Amino acid sequence: MKYFIKKLAGLLVTLLVVSFLVFAAFAVIPGDPATAMLGTEATPERVEALREELGLNAPVFVRYVGWAADFVRGDFGTSYRYNMSVKEMIQDKVPVTLTLTAMSFCMIVLIAIPLGLVCARHAGGWLDRSVIVINQIIMAVPAFFSGILITLVFGLILHFFVPGDYVSYQTNLPRFLGYMFFPAVAIALPKAAMAVKLLRTSVLAQMKLDYVRTAYSRGNATREVLYRHVLKNAMIPVVTFLGMALADMIAGSIIIEQVFNIPGMGRILLTSISNRDYPVVEAVIVCIAFLVIIINFIVDLIYQAIDPRITFE
Amino acid sequence: MKKKKSKNYKIGATITGVLLFFILVGLFWTPYDPDAMDNASKLAGVSFSHIMGCDNFGRDIFSRVLEGSKITLFVAVGTVAIGTLCGIVVGAFTGYYGGIVDELFMRINDALFAFPSILLGLVFISLLGSGKYNVIVALGVAFIPSFARIVRSEFIRCKNMDYVKSAKLAGAGDLRIMFVHILPNVMTVLSSSIMIGFNNAVLAEAGMSYLGIGVQPPDASLGRMLSEAQTYLFSAPGFALFPGIVLILMVLGFSLLAEGIKEGAGYA
C-alpha cells in the first residue's frame, strides 16, 4: 500500500512536469497566435485586444495554472483554426487510436508469449533457429513499411480489404474492427518479434537457476516447471518491455494511421501541426503523454504483483 | 588471445559495409541526377538503364535511393552525436555529483522519457519547423534522456571504484576523473546503445519524413520516397519496395552490429 501511494505521488509529479514542459514549450514559441488569427493586416490595437482576451499577456506560470485547471475539468481550450472546442475535436478520435493500440497489444501478447515459450523449450531446434532469423528481420522493418507491404499484398493483390475504406466505429462496429485488423498487425509485428526474443532469453536464463533444478528434482515435468515456476519469473523483463512497447505503439499509431488513412489522434495531431493550431497540438500531446505515464504506472503495479520483493527505492 | 567475432557481428558488418560503400560512391557519383525529371520514363519498371526503375516524375530511383540514404545517414549521425554528447555531459555530472541537481535532472529526464521519441520529435518540429537540420535538433534532443540515463547509472557504478579513489589521491580534479578516468570505462556499454540509438534515429527520421514533417524536398529521403510511392503502390511497386528494403538493411546491419558488440563484451 505504501508502495502504491509513493508511486502515485511520483505519477502526479511526472504528470505536472510533463504538462508544464509542453505548455512552456508552446508558450515561448515564436509567432503570435493573435496575429495568426487576425492576419497581418490587423491593427496593433485589435491584436492587443485579442491577446488580452486570449489571456496571452499574463506570465507563463499564471497561464499554465489556468490552463491546467481547465484541462483537469475537461476543457482543453479552443482551436485557433476552427474556433471549436478542442475536446469536441478529439473526443471521437481517442477511441480509434486506443482500439488500434489495444488490438495490436492483444496480438503481441497472444503471439509472443506462446511462441517465446515454445522457442525456449526447444532452444536450438529448427523452429527456434528459424524464428530467431525471421525475428531479426522483422525487427528491422519499420512499422509503416510493413503497413505499406500489407496494403500491397493483402489489400491490392489479395483483396482482403480495401485500402482507405475506413468505416467509423459509430456507423458500423464490426466493419471498423475488421478494417483495424491489418493496421494493428503492422504495429504489432516488430514489437512481437522483440517480445519473443526477450521472453526466450529470459526463460533460458531462468532455466539455469537453482530453483528450477529443485523443481525438477521434486519430480515435476518440463511442462509444469515451465508454466508453474519459470514463466512468472521470466515475465518480469517482458512486462517492462510490454509497458514500454505499449507507450511506443500509441505514438507509432500516429504513423500507421497515416498509412491506412485512419482518422485518429495521429491524423489530428499532424493537421494541427501543419496548421500551427497549437491548442490542439498541446492537448493531443499532453493526452498521449498522460496515457504513456499512466501505462508506466500500471506496469509498475503489475510488477509488484508478479514479484512482491520489488519495492520503491 | 584474439577475441572471436560472433556471426551477428560479421553479418552486420558486411551489410553495413556494403551500404556505406554505396553511400560513399553516391557522394561523388550517381547514375543520373537524383532530381532530373524525365517525362518519357515516368514510373518505368526495372531495366538495364534504370536498375530500380523510375518514380512518378521519371527520376531514377536508384540515384534517389543513394541520395536519400545519404541524407538519412547524415540525420542519424547528427542525431546520435547530439544525443550522445549532451547525454554524456548530463549523465556524467548528475551521476558523479548526485544531490539536488541530480534529483531535478532525473525528474525532467523521467518526464521526457515518458514521451516516445517520435512524439518528442513532433513537438520540436512543431516548434522549430521542418527541414533536415531541425529534424536533427529535434531528434537529438529527444535522444538525450536515454543516453543520459545510461551514462548516469554507469557513473554511479564507477565513482566508488578503487581506480577512481586512487586517481583522487593522486590529486586529479573532478573533470579529469570524470572524462579521462571514468568515461573510457563507460564506452563499451555506450557503444551498443549508440548503435541502437542510431537505428532509432534512422527509423524516426524515416517516420517523420514519411509523415511529411521531416526532410523537405528537394532533399530526397527514404521515408519521403515511401510516402510518395504509396499512391503508385499497385502500378509501380518497385518505387516503394527499393527504398524500403534499403531502410530495412540499414537498420538490420546496425542492430546485428550492436548485438555483436554486446556478445563480444560478454553481457548479452
HADDOCK unambig.tbl for C-alpha pairs under 7 A between the chains (distance, minus, plus):
assign (segid A and resid 14 and name CA) (segid B and resid 111 and name CA) 5.59 0.50 0.50
assign (segid A and resid 17 and name CA) (segid B and resid 111 and name CA) 6.37 0.50 0.50
assign (segid A and resid 18 and name CA) (segid B and resid 111 and name CA) 5.34 0.50 0.50
assign (segid A and resid 29 and name CA) (segid B and resid 127 and name CA) 6.08 0.50 0.50
assign (segid A and resid 137 and name CA) (segid B and resid 252 and name CA) 6.68 0.50 0.50
assign (segid A and resid 140 and name CA) (segid B and resid 248 and name CA) 5.32 0.50 0.50
assign (segid A and resid 140 and name CA) (segid B and resid 251 and name CA) 5.33 0.50 0.50
assign (segid A and resid 140 and name CA) (segid B and resid 252 and name CA) 5.09 0.50 0.50
assign (segid A and resid 141 and name CA) (segid B and resid 248 and name CA) 5.29 0.50 0.50
assign (segid A and resid 142 and name CA) (segid B and resid 203 and name CA) 6.44 0.50 0.50
assign (segid A and resid 145 and name CA) (segid B and resid 244 and name CA) 6.40 0.50 0.50
assign (segid A and resid 152 and name CA) (segid B and resid 233 and name CA) 6.57 0.50 0.50
assign (segid A and resid 152 and name CA) (segid B and resid 234 and name CA) 6.86 0.50 0.50
assign (segid A and resid 156 and name CA) (segid B and resid 234 and name CA) 6.69 0.50 0.50
assign (segid A and resid 247 and name CA) (segid B and resid 116 and name CA) 6.80 0.50 0.50
assign (segid A and resid 248 and name CA) (segid B and resid 116 and name CA) 5.64 0.50 0.50
assign (segid A and resid 251 and name CA) (segid B and resid 116 and name CA) 6.41 0.50 0.50
assign (segid A and resid 251 and name CA) (segid B and resid 118 and name CA) 6.91 0.50 0.50
assign (segid A and resid 251 and name CA) (segid B and resid 119 and name CA) 6.23 0.50 0.50
assign (segid A and resid 255 and name CA) (segid B and resid 207 and name CA) 6.82 0.50 0.50
assign (segid A and resid 255 and name CA) (segid B and resid 211 and name CA) 6.82 0.50 0.50
assign (segid A and resid 273 and name CA) (segid B and resid 126 and name CA) 5.60 0.50 0.50
assign (segid A and resid 289 and name CA) (segid B and resid 114 and name CA) 6.32 0.50 0.50
assign (segid A and resid 289 and name CA) (segid B and resid 115 and name CA) 5.85 0.50 0.50
assign (segid A and resid 292 and name CA) (segid B and resid 114 and name CA) 6.22 0.50 0.50
assign (segid A and resid 293 and name CA) (segid B and resid 114 and name CA) 5.91 0.50 0.50
